[in-house]
């Protein structure tokens, strides 16, 4: 998962939690068969639970961020390894092409020499026959 996606998921989680908390509190007030005092006490306890949950959110966010950082470092290391392998392969490919180029150049030169020698032989044979 990307860092952006993790941030969106964390934000969506917080918004969902808040929406659920507000909805739950509204429903509790509407259907509460308890007295006002009992309802206030219940809401107070619920509010304390919410406060505790909000205190934990930064810790959870840090945990998620720490994991993302570790995954990012691992990806960077893997990228460096791939770049090193690619550079090595490129160097080997260049060396191979250079070797083939030298071989081809040598073959062309040998062909030119052989052709020149054959031409000289033919010229000498024609001169003798003329």
N, C-alpha and C positions, 0 to 999 in steps of 0.2 A: 504494500500500500504506500502511496506517496504521502509526503508530509502534509500536502494540501488536503488530501482525502481524510487523513487522521484528524486534522483540525476541524474539518466539516463534521466528521462523526462525533467528535467531542462536543462541538457546539450544538449539534442536533440532540445529543444526549442531555445536555444541560437544559435546553429549551423544552424537551419532552418532559423532563423531570419537573420543571417549573410549572408547565401547563397542567400536569397531573396533580401537583400539589395544590394549585389554585382550584382546580375542578373538584378535587377531593374535599377541600375546605368548604367550598360552596355547597356541595351536596350534604356534607355533615351538618351544616347550619340549617339547611332546609328540612332535613328528615330527622333531626335529632329529637328523640323522645325524652330527652333529659331537660332538666331545668336550665336556666340561663347560667347559673353558677357552675353546674356540671359541664355544660357545653364550653364555657370559657376555660375551665380547667383542662378539658380535653384538648381544646385548641392550643392552649399554652404548652401542653406536653408535645403536641404535634409540631408546634413552632420550634421547640427545643430540639426535636429530632431533625428538623430542617436545618437549623443552625449547625448541628454536628455534621450533617451531610455536606453543607457548604464549606466547612472547615477541611473536610477530606478531599474536596475537589482539586485543590492545588497539588496535593500529594499524588493523586491519581494522574493529573496532567503531567507532572514531572516524570512519573513512571513511564507513561506513554512516550514522552519526549526522549527519555533516556534510551528506550528501545529503538526509537527511530534514529537516534544519533548512532547507535551501535550498528544498525542495519546500513546506515549511510556510509559509515567507515568501512564496513565489510564490502560494500559495493564499490567504493573507491579503490580499495586494495585489489579487488577482482579486476577492475578496469585497468589498473596499473599492470597487473600480470598479463592481461590480454594485449595491452599496448606493447609490452616487452616481447611477447611471443610474436606479435605482428611485425615488429621491427626486425626481429631475428629472421623471420621468414622472408621479409623483403630483402634483407641483406643476402640471404642464401639465394634467393631468386636472381638478384642482380649479379652475384658471382657466377651462377649457372649461365645466365645470358652472356656475360662477358667471355666465359670460356667457350661457349658455342660460337660467339662472334669471332674469336681468335681462330678457332678450328675452321670456320667457314672462310675466313680471310686467307688462311694458309692453303686451303683447298683451291680457292680461286687463283692464288698466285701460282700454285703447282700446275693448275690447268693452263694458265697463260704461258708458263715456261714450256710445258709440253706442246702447246700449240705453236709457239715460236720455233721450237726445235723441229717439229713436223714440217712447218712451212719452209724452214731452211733446208731440210732434207729434200722436200719436193722441188724447191728451187734448184738445188744442186743436180737433182735427177733430170730436170728439164733442161738445164744448161748442158749436160752431157749428151742428151739426146738431140740437141739442136745443132 
